């Protein structure tokens, strides 16, 4: 039995750049010339020994070094030291700004921002794109007016200041994440929040809404950015959850008997025929059976939707810094209102078959840190 629908454009412009660049270092200052003190004349080695032989020794030494190492590094220059690099070869001083920028929301991570910047400009801060976009995050003047601030406190707000640009990109992304979260909560769109956010950045929220998910026009950009995630994962905070379900986040069964009629995972939708991720678990239950809250929380959505029918979404707050939500769909009736607090076991509504459904059942979802998760490992045994 089932449920949700199958899961375009201010277009982004990617400025080309030769690769990741560290911030420029000031050119070394040449020492002031000095007049050598006069020396007493004495007999010594001839001109060949003094001038030619040391040069030959030096050249021989350098040639041997180059033969062994394959040449000088590309960024080598006399008198300069290479800045220490962090993830992806980016100067480590960018790391704190990426982390602070990502703190604005749970959907966006430092690696997400770093991958976007890499895709947009290759971290080049040297020149504007053909669209007039400037700085490492390729902000147009209009976009900068909306998102730009003097975050590094140097007295100016500029897309050419890397810190300002990183913080502005985080604000923009988190605003888009909030918009697509609302669309997904009410069942208008489907997909992972990170994917939907990046798609909205590429082609606009309206295009995402119209497509019901990631539009075709955003697929190339999305793929290129996601391919860079691993390169910058060192910027992300350490995940203290251990990769599994947290002991203090076990959920109570939402219906009396947990009879699975359609599990979480890829499947062909029984009504649309489209093969895609089934984002939750379908529990078979009689029409009118009580549906209860799986954990204490706040109701953030409770209304009729086209695909999910009557749908309730409960926000359980953050666990280990990551937000946990549960959803309850295809209800025949809703018994709560938005903003209301619920306790574990509080009645939310009744089992039904509203929306895209083939019969009475509960479509139950777990969303952790913006991603759909298989609900079964989260549920307490003996439901």
N, C-alpha and C positions, 0 to 999 in steps of 0.2 A: 504494500500500500504506500501511497506517497503524495507528494507535496510540492516542494519548491521548484521554481522555473529554471530552465536552462540558463546555465550561466555561459573627429569624431570629436571646427576644432581649433582652439588656439594651438597651433603646432609649435613644438619645441624646435630649436635650431641648435645643433651640436657644432660648436666651434672646434676646428681641428687644431691639434697641438702635438708636438713631437713626443710628449710623454710627461711623466710626473716631474715637476720641478720643485726644488726646495727654494725657500726665499733667498733672494740675492744677498750676498755678503759684500760689505764695502771693500773696495779695492785697497790692497795694502799700501801704506804710505812709505814712499822711498825715504831712506835716511838722508839727512843733509850731507853734502860732500865735505870731506875733511882733507886738509893738506897734511901729508905725512911729514913727520919730523925728519930732519936731515940725519943721515947715518954716516958714520965714518967709513971711508973707502977701505976695502980689504979685498984681497984676492979670494976668489971662490969659484964655483962651478961656472962654466961658460953659458952663453945664451941658449944653446940647445937643451942643456940640462934644466935650466930654470924655466923655460917657456914651453918647449915642445913636449918634453917627456911627461910632465904632469898631465897635460891635455890628453896624451895618448892613453895614460893609465885611466883617467876619468872616462874617456870614451869607451874603453874596453869594459870597464865595470858596468856602465849604463847599458851597453849592448847586451852584456850577459844577463842583466836584470830583465830587460825587455824580452829577451828570448825565453826566459823562464816564466814570466808572468803574462805574456801576450800583449804587452804594451801598457801605456799609462792609462789610468781611468779617464773617462770622457770629461769628468768635471774637475780634473786636476789642474791646478795652476800654482805657480811658485808662491810661497809665503802664505797660502790659504790652507785651512783645515776643513774637511767635509763635515757639515752639520750632521749630528746623530739622527738617523732615520727611525721612524716608527713603522706602523703597518703600511704596506704597499709602497714603501719608499718615500712617503710623505714626511716632511720635517716634523719631529715629535712635538713641537710647539703648537701644532694644529690640533693635537689630540684633546686637550682640555676644552677647546672651543667646540669641537664636534660633540663631545659628551654633554657640555652645558646646553648646546642647541637642542640635542635630542631629548633633554629632560622635559621639554615642554609638553610631550605627549608620550604615550606608551607604544604607539604604532611605529614611530620613526626611531631608528637606532643610529648610533654614530657611523656604523658601516654603511647604512642606507645613504646617509648624506655624503659620505666620502665617495661611494660608488657613483652617485649622481654627478658630483663635481668632476670626477674622472671622465665620465661619459660626455659631459657637456664641453669641457675645455681641456681635459688632460692636466688640470691644475695650472694651466697657463694664465698668467695675470698680465700678459704683455700687450694684447691688442683687442679691439672690439670686433665682434662678429659682423657679418653683413647686415644683420637686423639691428645693429646698434647696441647689442648687449655687451656689457663690460664686466670685467673681473672674473675670478675663478668660477663663480656660479652663474655667469652669463645673464645678469639682470639687465632688462631694458630700463629706460628712464622711468616709464610709467609704473612698472612693477616695483622698482626701487622706492618710488614715492610711497607705495603702500606698505612695503615690508622692511625697508632699510632704516637702520638706526645707528647711532654712534656707540656701538657696543664695546669697543676697545678703549673708549674714553680718551681718544687723542684729539678731540676737538672738532672732528669732522665725521660726517656720515657718508661713506663712499663704497660703491661696489668694488673698488680697487683695493680696499683694505680687506685682506683675507678673513680676519676675525669678524668684521661687519657682515661680509658676504655669507659666511657660514651660519651666523646667527639668523640672518634674514631668510636663508633657505629653510632653516628649521621652522621658523614661524610660518612660512608659506605652506610647507608640507603638513604641519600639524593642523593648520586651518582646513586644508583639503581632507585630511584624515577625519576630522570632525564631521565634515559634510558627508563623506561616503559612509561613515559609521551610521549616521542617521538614516541614510538611504538603505543600508543593509539591515538595520534594525527593523524598519517597517516593511521589509521584504521587496523593496523596489529593485535592488541589485543583489547579486550574489558573487561571492569570491572572497579571497583573503584580503584583509584591510590594507596590507602593504601593497599588493598588486593594484587594488582599486585606487589607492592614493597616488601611486606613480602614474597610473593611467590618467587620473584627473589632472596631474601636473602636465602631462604631455598633450592632452587633447581637450581638457576642460571637464568639469563635473557634469554639465548638461549632456555631453556625449556619452559619458559613463552611464548616466541615468537612462538615456534613450536606449542604449545597448543592453541594459540590464546586467552589466558587468564590464569586463575589460573589452573595449571596442577593438576591431581589427586594426584601426589606424594607430593604436597605441602598442601593439604587440612587439614591434621592432624595438622601440625605446625600452619597453619593459624588459625584454630579453637581454638587451645590452647592459642595462643597469644591474639586473640580478646576476648576470655572469661575473660581475665584479665584486659581489658581496664577500666572497671568501677571501679576496685579496686584502680586505680591510677589517676582517673580523676581530683582529687584535684590538681595535678601538672600542669594541663593545665591552660592557661590564661583564664580569664573570657571572655565569649563571649558577646561582646557589641552590637551585631546585633539584640538582642531581639528575635532571633529564626525565624524571618520572613524575607520577602523581604525588602531590605533597600530602603527608600524613594528616595535616590539619585542614585539608580541603576536600575530604571525602563527602560526597553528596548523598542525601536521602533519596530513595526511589520516588519519582514523581507520580506514579500510579501504583496501585496495590500489588499487582503482579507484573513482573517484567518479562513479558512474552515478546521476544524480538520477531517482528515480521519482515523487517528490512534493516540490515546492519549498516554501520558507517562504512564508507568506502566507495569506490567507483562502481557505477551500475547504470543500466539503461532505465530511464524514467518510464514508468508504465503508461503514462498518458502522452508525453511528448515524443517518446522514442529516442531522446537525446542521451548519449552516454556521457556522464560527468560525475563529479564527486557528490555522493549523497552525504550532506554535511552533518547529519545527525543519525539517530536511531529511531526507527518506528516501533512503538510498542502497541501491540494489538490489545484493545480494551473495548468493553461494551459501550454503546451510545449512552452518554449521560454519566459515565463513571467519573468520580472526582479526580481532578488533577491538582497536585499539591506542590508547593515550593520545595525545592531540593536543598535550600540553605537560606539562612537569614540574608535579607537584602532589601533593596528598594526597587519598586516597579518603575521601569523607565520607558516602557511601551506597552500599550494595551488597546488594540483596535483591530478592525477588519482590514485585511490586505488581499490583493488579488490572488496571489499564489499560495500563501500560507493560511489563508482564511483568517479566522479569529486567532490572534497571536498575542502572547504575553512575553515580555523580556524582563528578566530580573537581574539587576546589577548587584554583585556580592562584594564589591569593593576590591581592594588589591591584596594579593598574597605574594610575598617575596617581591614586592614592587611591581607585580603584573596583575592586570585587571582580570577578574573572573565574572563571566555572565552565563546564564542559562536561558533557553528559550523554550516555549511551549506553544505548539501550533495546531491548526485545524480544529480548534475548540468549537463546541456547539454553543457555548455561552462563556462570557468573561465575568469573573466575580471580583475583580480588583480595578483600581484606577491608577493612573500615572502619578507618581510621587508618594504612593502609599508604602509604608514599611511592612515587610512580611517576615515571619519566623519560619523555621523549618517545619514543614507540614501544613502551613497555612493554605486553605483552599484558594486556587487561582481561577478555576473554571471547570468546565465539564468536557469530557471527550466528545468529539464530533467528527464531521467529515466535510468541513467548509474549505473553500479554496480548491486547489488542484489536488484532489484526493479521490481514491477509489473506494473508500469505505471508512467506518469509524476507527480511528487510531490516534495516538499522540506522536507527533514528530518532535523529538527532544534533542536539543543541541547544547553542547558545552563550548564556550568561546573563551580561550585563555590567552592573554597577551595579544588579542586581536586575531588569533588563528583558531579555526575549527579544530576540535580534538575529538577523538573517539570517546563518547560518553561512558561506555561500559566500564573501563578501568576506574572511572571516578565514582562509580556508584557503590554504596555500601552493599555487602552481600545479603542474601536472603530478603530481597525486596519483595 
